[in-house]
């Protein structure tokens, strides 16, 4: 059997897909299982032992120069041709909302069994209905129900090179605060982070994305925490893998930490946390009724941290 999987959105979404991919491999150990991803989320499936081949393309909309857009289109066209030649038996689109671009890969495969969320004029043979109260991990399992797959004890998977784990081994046993989130409602004031850090009698380090470097430096100057600069998301994962507790705002790293076996506290804003809580740690989500992260009292975060170290 040849099975084509499609997950061409975000890193966290793809991490949430990995338990069901493991279950698929258990059910069909001799099948050829391939996946379509994009250059943005590729690292979430890199070195996954349950995948045979990875088709990775660059989305033209992520490129600014016309020449780069053309190259991206040509690269995607090449992948579509490769998929058509493989003659897949099954194609599964892991998207809880219908995506025309994702279904393109399913259609070009000409698979007899094509699974995905219902959309206007889609060509899926099996439709999967998403549930807003259902976690993305559970939705991905549901996408594989037509193939006889049921949820078991599988765990999320994310590969971190050993050299990156070794690079940050001095932070073993630390608490890591990741202070960045792209969405305004999910952001949290540096002053409240300071109150939390000051109330915790433990070894603490701080990580951030480029837009919040000044806030990280401010926290390092005004607390006992240490700011750890990282060059990439994979670099950050090397740090996370060594820590005993990860305190984070919403983002891809929130899903990666559980895949690395690190207990995760999520300070959440407007995100639907029934669907996107860090897998295995729903009870460690902190969210205000207003769905605005900055309205969460620092004392609540302190209590949650002290309960889990």
Helices and strands as residue ranges (DSSP letters): E 2-6, H 11-27, E 32-38, G 42-44, E 53-57, G 60-62, H 66-86, E 90-93, H 100-109, E 113-116, E 126-127, H 136-143, G 145-147, H 162-167, G 169-171, E 175-178, G 184-186, H 190-199, E 204-207, G 210-212, H 213-222, E 226-227, H 233-240, E 245-249, H 252-259, E 263-268, H 273-276, G 282-284, E 285-287, G 293-295, H 298-307
